[in-house]
Amino acid sequence: MTDAIEGAKPGSNIRTIKDCAVDWLERSEREEFSEADGHDLEEWLAESTSHRVAFWHAKSAWQRAERLQ
């Protein structure tokens, strides 16, 4: 895991959480994203509502950007 992902624990500042969410999203789009990685992502999402919201905002922005291509 990257330092940013490991750094986003409950109570983290919003910038760190957003950075982690983007890191997770980017990582989840890679071919080598494993089942274990998926489990780690699910654990991170389950830690905090802030994590889930930041991840879904990042995913929404990613999808909008893809439509512009």
C-alpha positions in Angstrom: 0.0 0.0 0.0 1.1 3.5 -0.6 1.9 5.8 2.3 -1.1 8.0 1.4 -3.5 5.0 1.6 -2.0 3.8 4.9 -2.2 7.4 6.3 -6.0 7.8 6.0 -7.2 6.5 9.3 -10.4 7.7 11.0 -9.9 11.2 12.1 -7.5 12.0 9.3 -7.8 15.4 7.6 -10.0 15.6 4.6 -7.0 16.3 2.2 -5.4 13.0 3.2 -8.6 11.1 2.9 -9.2 12.6 -0.6 -5.7 11.7 -1.6 -6.1 8.2 -0.4 -9.4 7.8 -2.2 -7.8 8.9 -5.5 -4.9 6.5 -4.8 -7.4 3.6 -4.2 -9.4 4.4 -7.3 -6.3 4.6 -9.5 -5.0 1.3 -8.0 -8.4 -0.4 -8.5 -8.3 0.4 -12.2 -5.1 -1.5 -12.8 -5.0 -4.9 -14.3 -2.9 -6.2 -11.4 -5.5 -5.2 -8.8 -5.9 -8.5 -6.8 -8.6 -10.0 -4.7 -6.5 -9.1 -1.6 -6.3 -5.5 -2.8 -10.1 -5.5 -3.2 -10.4 -6.8 0.4 -8.0 -4.0 1.6 -10.1 -1.4 -0.3 -13.3 -2.7 1.3 -11.7 -2.5 4.8 -10.6 1.0 4.1 -14.1 2.0 2.9 -15.6 0.4 6.0 -13.5 2.4 8.4 -15.3 5.7 7.8 -18.1 7.3 6.1 -15.6 10.0 5.0 -13.6 7.3 3.2 -16.7 6.1 1.3 -17.8 9.6 0.4 -14.3 10.6 -0.8 -14.0 7.4 -2.9 -17.4 7.8 -4.6 -16.7 11.5 -5.3 -13.4 10.5 -6.9 -15.0 7.7 -8.9 -17.7 10.0 -10.1 -15.1 12.6 -11.3 -13.1 9.8 -12.9 -16.2 8.6 -14.8 -17.1 12.1 -16.0 -13.5 12.7 -17.2 -13.6 9.4 -19.2 -16.8 10.6 -21.0 -14.9 13.7 -22.1 -12.3 11.7 -24.0 
